[in-house]
């Protein structure tokens, strides 16, 4: 019988994919929600003989995801899981330009995926039938930009979930939230690639570009696999949630 459930958003690539791959273990049920399903993950699950459910959904429409998640949770036997976790990992990096040059659509998508979806999914996850006995844990993936603002990244910075996490954790004793990973190599490459294109027409559009390049050249960007391992180790800790907003690098 499966004893643990983990719901992961943004599990088709980067750290989300690494989280899912590392959770392909006996007695684990994975439910992954992403814009695209992952053939890598599908093959790995079959090889490991581990149950896997993948939904191809755009979290910019988070209400649809919540409706489907509600239905799925209600269909599960009340004693199926001893522990359940929701990992809100999905995020969108909008074009790296000053706010005055950002399009309303790009900003809206970043906020829907980075803030609205975690909030609505967390509400759905915590609202499941009361006869479920499983311990619930909520982990919201953030970044250093949740503490330190960055030029030309207003949309991404505004969508960091620190305040949501603190507010959700306040009244709950059975739901624990949330953790932050360190700087990821994948995210660093995305920003550096976008910054290179912007720099060709305006060097001041992304002043942090050189800092990311230095981190990459010095090998200071954690790999998605390493960051995922740290996050999962933190999620499994007995004291998870005692500090609602924490940094796994300090653990």
C-alpha positions in Angstrom: 0.0 0.0 0.0 1.3 3.5 -0.9 2.0 5.4 2.3 3.2 8.8 1.1 1.8 11.3 -1.4 3.8 14.1 -2.9 2.3 16.7 -5.2 4.8 18.7 -7.2 4.3 21.6 -9.6 6.7 22.4 -12.3 8.1 18.8 -12.3 8.9 18.5 -16.0 12.4 20.1 -15.9 15.0 21.7 -13.7 14.8 21.2 -10.0 11.2 20.1 -10.2 12.2 17.2 -12.3 15.0 16.3 -10.0 12.7 16.4 -7.0 10.4 14.0 -8.8 13.2 11.7 -9.9 14.6 11.5 -6.3 11.1 10.7 -5.0 10.6 7.7 -7.2 10.8 5.3 -4.3 8.7 2.4 -3.0 5.6 3.4 -1.0 5.6 6.8 -2.7 2.8 8.2 -4.9 3.8 11.1 -7.1 1.3 13.5 -8.6 3.1 16.0 -10.9 1.5 19.1 -12.5 3.3 20.9 -15.3 2.8 22.6 -18.6 4.4 19.6 -20.3 4.6 16.0 -19.1 8.1 14.5 -18.8 9.0 11.4 -20.8 12.2 11.1 -18.6 10.1 10.9 -15.5 7.7 8.5 -17.1 10.4 6.1 -18.1 12.1 6.4 -14.7 8.9 5.6 -12.9 8.2 2.5 -15.0 11.8 1.3 -14.4 11.4 1.8 -10.7 7.9 0.3 -10.6 6.6 3.4 -8.8 3.2 4.8 -9.4 3.2 8.2 -11.2 0.4 10.5 -12.2 1.3 13.5 -14.5 -1.2 16.2 -15.4 -0.4 18.6 -18.3 -1.8 21.8 -17.0 -0.9 25.5 -17.2 -0.8 26.9 -13.7 -1.7 30.4 -15.1 -5.2 28.9 -14.9 -4.9 27.7 -11.3 -8.6 27.3 -10.8 -8.7 24.4 -13.3 -5.8 22.7 -11.5 -7.5 23.1 -8.1 -10.8 21.7 -9.5 -8.9 18.6 -10.8 -6.9 18.2 -7.6 -10.0 18.4 -5.4 -11.7 15.6 -7.4 -8.6 13.4 -7.3 -8.1 13.8 -3.6 -11.7 13.0 -2.8 -11.3 9.8 -4.8 -8.5 8.5 -2.6 -9.2 6.2 0.3 -9.1 8.0 3.7 -6.4 5.7 5.0 -4.2 5.4 1.9 -1.5 7.8 2.9 0.3 8.3 6.2 2.0 11.5 5.0 1.3 13.9 2.2 3.3 16.9 0.9 2.6 19.6 -1.6 5.7 21.2 -3.2 4.9 24.4 -5.0 7.9 24.6 -7.3 6.5 26.0 -10.6 7.6 29.6 -11.4 8.0 31.9 -14.4 10.9 34.2 -15.1 9.4 37.0 -17.2 11.6 38.9 -19.7 14.4 40.7 -18.0 13.5 44.3 -18.6 12.7 47.3 -16.5 9.2 47.4 -15.2 8.3 50.2 -17.5 9.1 47.9 -20.5 7.3 44.8 -19.1 4.1 43.7 -20.8 1.0 43.3 -18.7 0.6 39.8 -19.9 4.1 38.7 -18.9 3.6 40.2 -15.4 0.2 38.7 -15.0 1.5 35.2 -15.9 4.4 35.5 -13.5 2.1 36.5 -10.6 -0.5 33.8 -11.4 2.0 31.0 -11.5 4.2 32.3 -8.7 1.6 33.6 -6.2 -1.9 32.7 -7.2 -1.3 29.0 -8.0 0.6 28.2 -4.8 -2.1 30.0 -2.7 -5.0 28.2 -4.4 -3.4 24.8 -4.5 -2.4 25.1 -0.8 -6.0 25.9 0.1 -7.2 22.9 -1.9 -4.6 20.7 -0.4 -5.5 21.7 3.2 -9.2 21.4 2.5 -9.3 17.7 1.7 -11.8 15.5 3.6 -11.3 15.7 7.3 -11.3 12.0 7.7 -7.9 11.8 6.1 -5.4 10.9 8.8 -2.3 11.8 6.8 0.1 14.4 8.1 0.3 17.3 5.7 3.3 19.4 4.8 3.4 22.3 2.4 6.8 23.4 0.9 6.9 26.6 -1.2 10.1 26.9 -3.3 11.5 30.4 -3.4 14.9 32.0 -4.1 17.2 34.7 -2.9 15.1 37.2 -4.7 12.5 36.7 -2.0 14.9 38.6 0.3 16.9 40.7 -2.1 15.4 42.6 -4.9 17.0 42.6 -8.4 16.8 45.2 -11.2 14.7 44.2 -14.2 13.1 41.4 -12.2 10.1 43.1 -10.6 7.7 40.5 -11.7 9.7 37.6 -10.5 10.6 39.3 -7.2 7.0 40.2 -6.5 5.9 36.6 -7.0 8.1 35.1 -4.3 5.9 33.3 -1.7 7.5 34.2 1.6 4.5 36.2 3.0 2.0 33.6 1.8 4.0 30.9 3.5 4.1 32.8 6.8 0.4 33.5 6.7 -0.6 29.9 5.9 1.7 28.5 8.6 0.3 30.8 11.3 -3.0 29.1 12.2 -2.1 25.5 11.3 -0.5 22.8 13.5 -0.9 19.8 11.1 0.3 21.8 8.0 3.9 22.8 7.8 5.3 25.4 5.4 7.8 26.1 3.6 11.4 26.1 2.5 13.7 27.9 0.1 16.4 26.4 -2.1 19.7 28.1 -2.9 20.7 29.6 -6.3 20.2 27.1 -9.1 22.4 26.6 -12.1 19.3 26.2 -14.3 17.8 29.5 -13.1 21.2 31.2 -13.5 21.5 30.0 -17.0 18.1 31.3 -17.9 18.8 34.7 -16.5 22.2 34.8 -18.2 20.8 33.8 -21.5 18.1 36.5 -21.4 20.5 39.0 -20.1 22.9 38.4 -23.0 20.2 39.2 -25.5 19.2 42.3 -23.6 22.8 43.5 -23.3 23.1 43.7 -27.0 20.8 46.7 -27.1 21.0 48.1 -23.6 23.8 47.1 -21.2 22.1 48.6 -18.2 18.9 46.6 -18.5 20.2 43.8 -16.3 23.1 45.0 -14.1 23.3 41.7 -12.2 24.3 39.8 -15.4 28.0 39.9 -14.6 27.4 38.6 -11.1 25.6 35.6 -12.4 28.4 34.9 -14.8 30.9 35.0 -12.0 28.9 32.6 -9.8 28.7 30.2 -12.8 32.4 30.5 -13.6 33.4 29.8 -10.0 31.1 26.8 -9.7 29.0 28.5 -7.0 25.6 27.7 -8.6 24.2 24.6 -7.0 23.0 21.9 -9.5 19.3 21.1 -9.6 20.1 17.6 -8.3 22.0 18.9 -5.3 19.4 21.5 -4.5 16.6 19.0 -4.8 18.4 16.6 -2.4 18.8 19.4 0.2 15.1 20.4 -0.1 13.9 16.8 0.3 16.1 16.3 3.3 14.7 19.4 4.9 11.1 18.3 4.1 11.7 15.0 5.9 13.0 16.6 9.1 11.1 16.2 12.3 11.3 20.0 12.9 10.1 20.9 9.5 7.9 24.0 9.7 9.0 25.3 13.1 10.5 28.2 11.2 8.0 28.9 8.4 10.6 30.7 6.1 14.0 29.2 6.1 17.0 28.6 3.8 18.2 25.0 3.3 21.7 26.3 2.9 21.6 27.2 6.6 20.5 23.8 7.7 
